[in-house]
Amino acid sequence: MTDRPRNPESAPDDDDGDNLDYLDARLRDDFDDDQATAAMPPPSRSTGQSAVAIDHPAPRDRSWTWPVINAIGLVVVVLVNYLANALEFNGQGTGDVVNQNPVPFQPAGWVFSIWGLIYALLLLFVIYGLLPGGRRNVRVRRISPFFLLANIANVVWIVLWHYEQFLASLITILVLLASLLAIYIGLRLRNPVQRSSAPRPPWYLRLIAWVPFSIYLAWICVASLANLMVWLDRSGWDGGPFSYNVWAIVFMAAGAVIAAAFALTTRDILVPLVFAVAYAGIAHQAWGDSTLVSIAAVVFAVVCAGLALLAWILAFDHDTDRNPFSRKATTGDPPPMTHVDDAPAERT
């Protein structure tokens, strides 16, 4: 009988001894494969990548798309705001819309110079986004769509405001407020996978990214309350059981609650400081018209300044990565990388 060629990968079918030898060889091969697999470093639980992926990381995203969009958006916002006053959309400047019939919740004109500070700080943020470090920064990429939405809402609001579409402008400024709140949260949000081992952002990123949006968000909170009062006034609402002066005090109390929420949760000193400046402006504006509103505004300005001081004390004494002025967040090296299971529980 002619011997048939055997496939080394298939078991022989005509000899029990050969079958046993074959099975023994296969078992040894499987054992060796298992040992080799066990010897490989396990996937990193903090990153979800294998050791090979860690040694050879994927190239980081250096796309110019969002940085350029952010820069163009800011330029358009500044240009439209300038033209709205230089060309006087609808025949009036931005401040003239409300100055023709002032409301009690209205800061003095000098307070609105805060826009210059906001745009200057946003310019630093946009410039950072155009640099290599900014283009690689996950947090900056995370908030870019919301920054685009905020820029669009800002432009739409200025047009609606000049044409005295107060309800539409109120809705638009609330969209702007929501966008800035999303940016505020996005900048402080940690990677959920690396929450105990991710290094804190460096101090310069906190100053370039966190400070502009803290001031911007706080000011839009004040502007939203003012826009609401203007809409109520222009819509013919008589104030119900209270006068507009009393409602202005209620609005200031609501703003103080917002400032307290930021001071106590994120330990952000800038949000209550902006409210304090705005209330000082309201006191100045109402001084000759309503002593009640002026005194209340001074009281709330002092309260908000105290909240800013409290936030600074809390940030200084606690290990927090949520405030750019935290002692432990802005000095020293980042904490060493630790395994997720071995890391201490995160303080909140």
ROTORMI-278567 format. One record per residue (C-alpha): residue in one letter; y, x, z. Coordinates in pm, 1 decimal, padded with zeros to 6 digits. Layout:
// residues N
+------+----------+----------+----------+
! rest !       c2 !       c1 !       c3 !
+------+----------+----------+----------+
!    A !        Y !        X !        Z !
...
+------+----------+----------+----------+
END
This chain:
// residues 348
+------+----------+----------+----------+
! rest !       c2 !       c1 !       c3 !
+------+----------+----------+----------+
!    M !  00000.0 !  00000.0 !  00000.0 !
!    T !  00344.3 !  00130.0 ! -00088.0 !
!    D !  00572.8 !  00187.6 !  00210.5 !
!    R !  00885.0 ! -00024.2 !  00204.0 !
!    P !  01219.0 !  00146.3 !  00274.2 !
!    R !  01356.9 !  00042.2 !  00607.2 !
!    N !  01711.7 ! -00053.6 !  00680.9 !
!    P !  01816.7 !  00141.0 !  00991.0 !
!    E !  02022.1 ! -00156.1 !  01105.9 !
!    S !  01735.2 ! -00406.6 !  01083.7 !
!    A !  01433.3 ! -00421.7 !  01311.4 !
!    P !  01096.0 ! -00322.5 !  01158.2 !
!    D !  00850.7 ! -00607.3 !  01130.6 !
!    D !  00510.2 ! -00435.8 !  01100.9 !
!    D !  00472.7 ! -00211.0 !  01402.8 !
!    D !  00507.3 ! -00305.3 !  01768.7 !
!    G !  00576.9 !  00055.6 !  01870.4 !
!    D !  00847.1 !  00088.6 !  01611.6 !
!    N !  00992.9 ! -00242.1 !  01735.4 !
!    L !  01015.5 ! -00108.0 !  02090.3 !
!    D !  01174.6 !  00216.1 !  01972.0 !
!    Y !  01425.0 !  00019.8 !  01766.9 !
!    L !  01522.7 ! -00210.6 !  02054.7 !
!    D !  01557.6 !  00084.0 !  02290.5 !
!    A !  01788.6 !  00259.4 !  02045.1 !
!    R !  02000.6 ! -00054.7 !  02000.8 !
!    L !  02034.9 ! -00101.1 !  02375.8 !
!    R !  02146.1 !  00260.7 !  02417.3 !
!    D !  02404.2 !  00213.9 !  02142.0 !
!    D !  02537.6 ! -00102.6 !  02304.4 !
!    F !  02559.6 !  00071.2 !  02641.5 !
!    D !  02750.2 !  00362.9 !  02489.9 !
!    D !  02993.4 !  00118.5 !  02324.2 !
!    D !  03051.7 ! -00057.0 !  02655.9 !
!    Q !  03116.6 !  00273.5 !  02830.2 !
!    A !  03364.9 !  00375.3 !  02563.8 !
!    T !  03544.4 !  00042.4 !  02594.4 !
!    A !  03556.2 !  00069.8 !  02973.0 !
!    A !  03702.0 !  00420.3 !  02945.5 !
!    M !  03998.9 !  00293.0 !  02745.1 !
!    P !  04312.7 !  00224.3 !  02950.8 !
!    P !  04351.7 ! -00147.3 !  03020.0 !
!    P !  04636.7 ! -00342.5 !  02865.3 !
!    S !  04961.4 ! -00319.9 !  03054.5 !
!    R !  05002.9 ! -00637.6 !  03254.5 !
!    S !  05377.4 ! -00591.4 !  03272.6 !
!    T !  05423.3 ! -00573.3 !  02897.5 !
!    G !  05114.8 ! -00739.5 !  02756.4 !
!    Q !  05051.9 ! -00433.9 !  02533.8 !
!    S !  04764.4 ! -00186.9 !  02521.2 !
!    A !  04804.8 !  00180.0 !  02600.1 !
!    V !  04812.3 !  00255.0 !  02228.7 !
!    A !  05098.0 !  00014.2 !  02184.5 !
!    I !  05282.9 !  00177.8 !  02473.4 !
!    D !  05237.6 !  00526.2 !  02329.0 !
!    H !  05351.6 !  00405.2 !  01988.6 !
!    P !  05601.5 !  00126.4 !  02049.4 !
!    A !  05713.0 ! -00095.1 !  01766.4 !
!    P !  06054.5 ! -00003.5 !  01627.5 !
!    R !  06331.0 ! -00182.0 !  01809.1 !
!    D !  06544.4 ! -00438.9 !  01638.1 !
!    R !  06866.2 ! -00277.9 !  01520.3 !
!    S !  06976.5 ! -00567.6 !  01303.3 !
!    W !  07346.2 ! -00596.8 !  01223.1 !
!    T !  07328.9 ! -00972.5 !  01164.7 !
!    W !  07427.4 ! -01109.1 !  01503.7 !
!    P !  07674.1 ! -00831.6 !  01593.3 !
!    V !  07862.6 ! -00895.0 !  01268.5 !
!    I !  07850.7 ! -01272.5 !  01319.2 !
!    N !  07985.6 ! -01228.0 !  01672.4 !
!    A !  08268.8 ! -01006.9 !  01549.1 !
!    I !  08364.6 ! -01243.9 !  01267.0 !
!    G !  08349.0 ! -01541.7 !  01502.2 !
!    L !  08586.0 ! -01382.2 !  01752.0 !
!    V !  08830.8 ! -01282.6 !  01477.4 !
!    V !  08832.6 ! -01639.6 !  01344.5 !
!    V !  08891.9 ! -01783.0 !  01692.0 !
!    V !  09185.9 ! -01552.4 !  01762.3 !
!    L !  09332.2 ! -01611.9 !  01415.2 !
!    V !  09309.0 ! -01991.2 !  01438.8 !
!    N !  09462.4 ! -01994.2 !  01786.6 !
!    Y !  09748.0 ! -01776.1 !  01661.5 !
!    L !  09810.0 ! -01987.8 !  01352.3 !
!    A !  09795.9 ! -02309.4 !  01556.6 !
!    N !  10109.7 ! -02197.6 !  01738.8 !
!    A !  10274.9 ! -01992.3 !  01465.7 !
!    L !  10244.1 ! -02266.8 !  01203.3 !
!    E !  10245.6 ! -02549.8 !  01460.8 !
!    F !  09952.4 ! -02762.8 !  01354.1 !
!    N !  10063.5 ! -03127.7 !  01340.9 !
!    G !  10418.2 ! -03010.3 !  01409.7 !
!    Q !  10357.8 ! -02894.8 !  01767.7 !
!    G !  10236.6 ! -02597.5 !  01964.1 !
!    T !  09928.4 ! -02601.4 !  02182.7 !
!    G !  10128.2 ! -02645.3 !  02503.6 !
!    D !  10361.4 ! -02904.7 !  02350.5 !
!    V !  10075.4 ! -03154.1 !  02323.8 !
!    V !  10062.5 ! -03204.3 !  02699.9 !
!    N !  10417.2 ! -03098.1 !  02790.6 !
!    Q !  10558.3 ! -03405.4 !  02617.6 !
!    N !  10400.0 ! -03615.6 !  02892.5 !
!    P !  10276.6 ! -03387.5 !  03172.3 !
!    V !  09988.6 ! -03475.5 !  03403.2 !
!    P !  09956.9 ! -03365.9 !  03768.1 !
!    F !  09653.1 ! -03145.1 !  03701.2 !
!    Q !  09837.7 ! -02900.4 !  03477.3 !
!    P !  09889.3 ! -02527.3 !  03544.7 !
!    A !  10222.0 ! -02360.8 !  03474.0 !
!    G !  10271.4 ! -02194.0 !  03138.7 !
!    W !  10228.1 ! -01840.8 !  03271.6 !
!    V !  09867.2 ! -01916.5 !  03370.0 !
!    F !  09772.3 ! -01965.0 !  03004.9 !
!    S !  09831.7 ! -01595.0 !  02944.8 !
!    I !  09476.2 ! -01560.9 !  03072.4 !
!    W !  09369.8 ! -01623.0 !  02712.2 !
!    G !  09501.7 ! -01278.6 !  02621.9 !
!    L !  09283.4 ! -01122.4 !  02891.3 !
!    I !  08980.3 ! -01324.6 !  02780.4 !
!    Y !  09015.6 ! -01224.2 !  02415.7 !
!    A !  09072.7 ! -00858.1 !  02506.1 !
!    L !  08754.8 ! -00853.8 !  02715.8 !
!    L !  08559.0 ! -01037.8 !  02446.8 !
!    L !  08673.8 ! -00772.1 !  02201.1 !
!    L !  08509.2 ! -00506.9 !  02420.4 !
!    F !  08191.9 ! -00714.8 !  02427.3 !
!    V !  08189.7 ! -00748.5 !  02047.7 !
!    I !  08252.3 ! -00375.8 !  01999.5 !
!    Y !  07962.6 ! -00297.1 !  02231.5 !
!    G !  07742.6 ! -00531.6 !  02028.9 !
!    L !  07817.9 ! -00330.1 !  01715.8 !
!    L !  07707.1 ! -00004.1 !  01876.7 !
!    P !  07340.7 !  00108.1 !  01862.0 !
!    G !  07284.3 !  00026.7 !  02228.0 !
!    G !  07430.4 ! -00319.8 !  02185.0 !
!    R !  07222.7 ! -00393.6 !  01875.7 !
!    R !  06906.4 ! -00306.0 !  02070.7 !
!    N !  07007.6 ! -00497.2 !  02381.7 !
!    V !  06778.9 ! -00794.9 !  02439.3 !
!    R !  07032.4 ! -00982.1 !  02651.9 !
!    V !  07304.9 ! -00951.5 !  02390.4 !
!    R !  07071.1 ! -01079.2 !  02118.1 !
!    R !  06960.6 ! -01360.0 !  02348.3 !
!    I !  07312.9 ! -01499.1 !  02393.6 !
!    S !  07444.1 ! -01443.5 !  02040.0 !
!    P !  07357.9 ! -01793.4 !  01906.9 !
!    F !  07540.7 ! -01948.7 !  02201.8 !
!    F !  07839.2 ! -01721.1 !  02141.4 !
!    L !  07852.0 ! -01845.7 !  01782.9 !
!    L !  07842.6 ! -02206.1 !  01907.7 !
!    A !  08119.4 ! -02129.1 !  02158.0 !
!    N !  08339.1 ! -01981.9 !  01883.9 !
!    I !  08286.0 ! -02285.0 !  01661.4 !
!    A !  08364.9 ! -02521.8 !  01948.3 !
!    N !  08679.6 ! -02324.6 !  02032.2 !
!    V !  08811.7 ! -02354.8 !  01676.0 !
!    V !  08724.2 ! -02724.4 !  01648.9 !
!    W !  08885.5 ! -02796.4 !  01984.2 !
!    I !  09217.9 ! -02637.2 !  01893.6 !
!    V !  09241.9 ! -02850.8 !  01578.6 !
!    L !  09145.5 ! -03172.9 !  01757.0 !
!    W !  09386.7 ! -03098.2 !  02040.5 !
!    H !  09682.1 ! -03045.3 !  01810.0 !
!    Y !  09608.2 ! -03372.2 !  01632.1 !
!    E !  09581.7 ! -03549.7 !  01969.7 !
!    Q !  09219.2 ! -03653.6 !  01933.6 !
!    F !  09172.3 ! -03634.9 !  02306.8 !
!    L !  08828.4 ! -03792.8 !  02341.3 !
!    A !  08686.8 ! -03578.8 !  02060.5 !
!    S !  08854.9 ! -03271.8 !  02208.0 !
!    L !  08702.8 ! -03352.9 !  02548.4 !
!    I !  08354.1 ! -03373.5 !  02398.1 !
!    T !  08414.1 ! -03047.7 !  02211.2 !
!    I !  08534.0 ! -02859.4 !  02515.9 !
!    L !  08224.6 ! -02977.6 !  02703.9 !
!    V !  08014.3 ! -02828.5 !  02422.9 !
!    L !  08211.2 ! -02505.9 !  02467.1 !
!    L !  08149.6 ! -02523.1 !  02841.2 !
!    A !  07775.1 ! -02573.5 !  02792.8 !
!    S !  07761.0 ! -02278.9 !  02550.4 !
!    L !  07936.9 ! -02049.8 !  02796.3 !
!    L !  07709.1 ! -02162.8 !  03076.9 !
!    A !  07407.3 ! -02077.9 !  02859.4 !
!    I !  07558.8 ! -01733.8 !  02794.7 !
!    Y !  07627.3 ! -01686.5 !  03164.8 !
!    I !  07267.0 ! -01767.2 !  03253.2 !
!    G !  07123.8 ! -01571.1 !  02959.6 !
!    L !  07300.1 ! -01252.6 !  03063.6 !
!    R !  07153.8 ! -01274.6 !  03412.6 !
!    L !  06807.4 ! -01399.7 !  03322.4 !
!    R !  06528.0 ! -01148.9 !  03375.6 !
!    N !  06224.0 ! -01115.3 !  03155.9 !
!    P !  05972.0 ! -01349.8 !  03322.8 !
!    V !  05687.1 ! -01103.3 !  03255.2 !
!    Q !  05871.8 ! -00803.5 !  03399.8 !
!    R !  06073.4 ! -00977.3 !  03666.7 !
!    S !  05969.1 ! -00737.2 !  03944.9 !
!    S !  05977.7 ! -00410.5 !  03748.5 !
!    A !  06252.5 ! -00457.4 !  03490.4 !
!    P !  06544.7 ! -00221.1 !  03558.7 !
!    R !  06883.8 ! -00373.1 !  03623.6 !
!    P !  07147.3 ! -00358.1 !  03350.4 !
!    P !  07377.2 ! -00056.6 !  03388.0 !
!    W !  07717.1 ! -00108.4 !  03546.8 !
!    Y !  07908.7 ! -00068.1 !  03220.0 !
!    L !  07710.0 ! -00349.1 !  03058.8 !
!    R !  07791.7 ! -00569.9 !  03354.2 !
!    L !  08161.5 ! -00499.3 !  03310.1 !
!    I !  08157.8 ! -00535.8 !  02931.3 !
!    A !  07937.8 ! -00845.9 !  02910.0 !
!    W !  07941.8 ! -01022.1 !  03245.9 !
!    V !  08312.2 ! -01002.3 !  03333.9 !
!    P !  08445.1 ! -01158.4 !  03008.9 !
!    F !  08213.1 ! -01455.5 !  03026.6 !
!    S !  08268.4 ! -01510.7 !  03398.5 !
!    I !  08643.1 ! -01541.6 !  03339.6 !
!    Y !  08595.1 ! -01740.6 !  03017.6 !
!    L !  08353.8 ! -01986.4 !  03180.8 !
!    A !  08574.2 ! -02039.3 !  03485.9 !
!    W !  08882.8 ! -02100.2 !  03274.6 !
!    I !  08703.4 ! -02350.3 !  03052.3 !
!    C !  08591.7 ! -02533.6 !  03367.8 !
!    V !  08959.3 ! -02569.0 !  03461.8 !
!    A !  09054.7 ! -02661.6 !  03105.2 !
!    S !  08781.4 ! -02927.1 !  03092.9 !
!    L !  08918.2 ! -03094.1 !  03405.5 !
!    A !  09269.1 ! -03083.6 !  03259.5 !
!    N !  09144.3 ! -03221.8 !  02926.6 !
!    L !  08972.1 ! -03505.9 !  03113.1 !
!    M !  09292.5 ! -03600.0 !  03294.6 !
!    V !  09493.5 ! -03590.0 !  02972.3 !
!    W !  09240.9 ! -03817.5 !  02801.7 !
!    L !  09248.4 ! -04062.5 !  03093.3 !
!    D !  09627.6 ! -04064.5 !  03087.7 !
!    R !  09659.5 ! -04106.6 !  02711.0 !
!    S !  09392.6 ! -04378.3 !  02701.6 !
!    G !  09605.8 ! -04595.9 !  02928.7 !
!    W !  09394.5 ! -04573.8 !  03242.6 !
!    D !  09607.6 ! -04663.1 !  03545.0 !
!    G !  09405.2 ! -04463.8 !  03797.2 !
!    G !  09239.0 ! -04761.5 !  03961.1 !
!    P !  09288.7 ! -04766.8 !  04338.5 !
!    F !  09451.6 ! -04421.8 !  04342.2 !
!    S !  09755.3 ! -04266.0 !  04183.7 !
!    Y !  09729.2 ! -03980.4 !  03936.5 !
!    N !  09848.5 ! -03743.5 !  04207.1 !
!    V !  09551.8 ! -03836.4 !  04423.8 !
!    W !  09318.6 ! -03798.5 !  04127.1 !
!    A !  09463.6 ! -03451.9 !  04065.9 !
!    I !  09362.6 ! -03359.2 !  04421.5 !
!    V !  09014.4 ! -03501.3 !  04358.6 !
!    F !  08988.9 ! -03287.5 !  04044.3 !
!    M !  09096.8 ! -02980.3 !  04239.4 !
!    A !  08831.6 ! -03053.1 !  04501.3 !
!    A !  08569.9 ! -03081.8 !  04225.8 !
!    G !  08681.3 ! -02746.8 !  04087.0 !
!    A !  08657.5 ! -02589.9 !  04432.5 !
!    V !  08299.5 ! -02716.8 !  04461.9 !
!    I !  08217.5 ! -02554.0 !  04127.4 !
!    A !  08376.9 ! -02228.2 !  04243.0 !
!    A !  08176.9 ! -02242.5 !  04566.9 !
!    A !  07853.7 ! -02297.5 !  04374.6 !
!    F !  07908.1 ! -01980.7 !  04170.6 !
!    A !  08025.6 ! -01781.1 !  04471.3 !
!    L !  07722.2 ! -01868.7 !  04681.5 !
!    T !  07449.0 ! -01865.1 !  04415.6 !
!    T !  07543.9 ! -01580.1 !  04182.3 !
!    R !  07790.5 ! -01410.1 !  04420.7 !
!    D !  08039.9 ! -01397.5 !  04135.5 !
!    I !  08389.9 ! -01323.2 !  04264.2 !
!    L !  08560.7 ! -01382.8 !  03929.7 !
!    V !  08487.3 ! -01754.7 !  03895.6 !
!    P !  08658.3 ! -01854.7 !  04223.7 !
!    L !  08939.7 ! -01608.2 !  04151.9 !
!    V !  09016.5 ! -01781.7 !  03822.0 !
!    F !  09022.2 ! -02117.0 !  04001.1 !
!    A !  09257.0 ! -01970.3 !  04262.6 !
!    V !  09498.9 ! -01851.3 !  03994.3 !
!    A !  09481.0 ! -02186.6 !  03814.0 !
!    Y !  09553.9 ! -02376.2 !  04135.5 !
!    A !  09846.6 ! -02146.8 !  04209.5 !
!    G !  09976.8 ! -02238.6 !  03865.4 !
!    I !  09931.4 ! -02609.7 !  03938.7 !
!    A !  10125.1 ! -02568.0 !  04264.1 !
!    H !  10405.0 ! -02396.4 !  04074.6 !
!    Q !  10411.6 ! -02660.4 !  03802.0 !
!    A !  10411.4 ! -02957.9 !  04041.4 !
!    W !  10649.4 ! -02813.4 !  04298.0 !
!    G !  10949.7 ! -03017.7 !  04189.2 !
!    D !  10756.3 ! -03334.4 !  04104.8 !
!    S !  10497.3 ! -03389.4 !  04377.4 !
!    T !  10497.8 ! -03216.2 !  04712.6 !
!    L !  10153.3 ! -03361.0 !  04784.9 !
!    V !  09997.4 ! -03205.8 !  04474.1 !
!    S !  10174.7 ! -02874.3 !  04532.9 !
!    I !  10057.7 ! -02841.5 !  04892.6 !
!    A !  09703.0 ! -02945.0 !  04800.1 !
!    A !  09700.3 ! -02691.2 !  04516.3 !
!    V !  09811.8 ! -02414.3 !  04751.5 !
!    V !  09538.1 ! -02509.3 !  04998.9 !
!    F !  09269.8 ! -02509.0 !  04729.6 !
!    A !  09401.7 ! -02180.6 !  04589.8 !
!    V !  09357.8 ! -02022.4 !  04932.7 !
!    V !  09010.8 ! -02177.1 !  04965.3 !
!    C !  08903.3 ! -02036.1 !  04627.5 !
!    A !  09045.8 ! -01695.2 !  04714.5 !
!    G !  08840.9 ! -01708.4 !  05035.0 !
!    L !  08532.2 ! -01798.6 !  04832.1 !
!    A !  08593.5 ! -01494.2 !  04612.6 !
!    L !  08611.5 ! -01275.7 !  04922.7 !
!    L !  08292.2 ! -01431.8 !  05057.3 !
!    A !  08115.5 ! -01370.8 !  04726.0 !
!    W !  08223.5 ! -01006.5 !  04735.1 !
!    I !  08089.5 ! -00964.3 !  05088.8 !
!    L !  07758.8 ! -01125.3 !  04996.6 !
!    A !  07727.7 ! -00913.7 !  04682.8 !
!    F !  07817.0 ! -00597.0 !  04872.1 !
!    D !  07562.4 ! -00652.7 !  05146.3 !
!    H !  07273.3 ! -00784.6 !  04940.0 !
!    D !  07050.8 ! -00631.0 !  04677.5 !
!    T !  07146.6 ! -00843.0 !  04378.0 !
!    D !  07156.5 ! -00788.6 !  04005.3 !
!    R !  07369.6 ! -01094.9 !  03944.0 !
!    N !  07715.2 ! -00961.9 !  04026.8 !
!    P !  07879.0 ! -00661.7 !  03858.6 !
!    F !  08048.1 ! -00564.0 !  04184.7 !
!    S !  07735.2 ! -00555.4 !  04398.7 !
!    R !  07706.4 ! -00224.5 !  04585.7 !
!    K !  07333.8 ! -00191.5 !  04525.9 !
!    A !  07355.2 ! -00320.4 !  04171.0 !
!    T !  07615.8 ! -00075.4 !  04049.5 !
!    T !  07523.1 !  00247.7 !  04225.2 !
!    G !  07213.1 !  00458.3 !  04225.7 !
!    D !  06922.9 !  00476.1 !  03985.8 !
!    P !  06714.8 !  00175.3 !  03883.3 !
!    P !  06408.6 !  00110.4 !  04099.2 !
!    P !  06086.9 !  00282.5 !  03985.8 !
!    M !  05846.9 !  00093.0 !  03763.8 !
!    T !  05575.6 ! -00069.9 !  03972.2 !
!    H !  05268.1 ! -00271.6 !  03895.5 !
!    V !  05330.0 ! -00645.4 !  03894.4 !
!    D !  05068.7 ! -00715.8 !  04163.1 !
!    D !  05189.7 ! -00431.0 !  04385.7 !
!    A !  05559.9 ! -00506.4 !  04356.6 !
!    P !  05735.0 ! -00672.7 !  04649.8 !
!    A !  05845.1 ! -01031.8 !  04611.4 !
!    E !  06181.3 ! -01068.4 !  04441.8 !
!    R !  06467.6 ! -01168.9 !  04664.5 !
!    T !  06663.1 ! -01474.2 !  04561.2 !
+------+----------+----------+----------+
END
